[in-house]
Amino acid sequence: SAVISQKPSRDICQRGTSLTIQCQVDSQVTMMFWYRQQPGQSLTLIATANQGSEATYESGFVIDKFPISRPNLTFSTLTVSNMSPEDSSIYLCSVEDQGQGRNYGYTFGSGTRLTVV
Amino acid sequence: QKEVEQNSGPLSVPEGAIASLNCTYSDRGSQSFFWYRQYSGKSPELIMSIYSNGDKEDGRFTAQLNKASQYVSLLIRDSQPSDSATYLCAVNIGGADGLTFGKGTHLIIQP
């Protein structure tokens, strides 16, 4: 399965500022996914990022708040903009594990624990 | 609206017994089904994937899928204290979609 390097692992940020989270994959992947896990909750998909096109956002998430870049097939960033305490969550990136056209599941990065004060 | 439902627990099971975790989903177009294990403070780890009706076994784990009933389950045999974690059921309808997760079941294996 793919190996994902995600950073930073954690950060404490002031409200009103922005944080950019990076994910580097050890292989080329078509799509990268960004999730949020709020305290004590499950994972919610924020957006899907394809290389060369704008990210597709899920209901409740907007590009101005969570801009995403996908400059190549192994890298993506998610920015959390104009942060408020409600943005305190774990943010995770994920890729699909594929082989010979088959889906073998999804691998997750180690996550970024964000605290907004 | 894609929904995945799980009993949040906690589900307490004696060591060595079988733990049974259940999940239902709302979207009949769902094609892929996954069970993830998440330890506190860690990212989810894939335990099982299942794509067609029936049972799929891997070691102590068995996943069961019934598309007619929109039901997925995970059985853990010979439960160990190290199995204590939150188990997340996740569903994918295919293509470019990511995963829709249930809220997770907190499993506690009692020594």
Contacts between the chains, C-beta under 8 A, distances in Angstrom:
chain1	res1	chain2	res2	distance
A	1	B	46	7.7
A	31	B	96	6.0
A	33	B	98	4.1
A	33	B	99	7.6
A	35	B	98	7.4
A	41	B	103	7.0
A	42	B	88	6.2
A	42	B	101	4.5
A	42	B	102	6.3
A	42	B	103	4.7
A	42	B	104	5.2
A	43	B	44	7.0
A	43	B	88	7.1
A	43	B	90	7.9
A	43	B	99	7.4
A	43	B	101	4.6
A	44	B	101	7.5
A	45	B	98	4.5
A	45	B	99	6.8
A	45	B	100	7.2
A	48	B	96	5.8
A	48	B	97	7.5
A	48	B	98	5.8
A	50	B	96	7.5
A	56	B	96	7.2
A	92	B	43	5.8
A	92	B	44	7.9
A	94	B	98	6.9
A	94	B	99	7.6
A	103	B	32	5.8
A	103	B	49	7.8
A	103	B	51	7.8
A	103	B	92	7.7
A	104	B	49	6.8
A	105	B	34	5.8
A	105	B	46	4.5
A	105	B	49	4.8
A	106	B	34	7.2
A	106	B	46	7.1
A	106	B	90	7.8
A	106	B	92	7.9
A	106	B	98	7.5
A	106	B	99	6.1
A	107	B	46	7.2
A	108	B	43	4.4
A	108	B	44	5.3
A	108	B	45	7.9
A	109	B	43	6.5
A	110	B	42	7.8
A	110	B	43	5.4
A	111	B	42	7.8
A	111	B	43	4.8
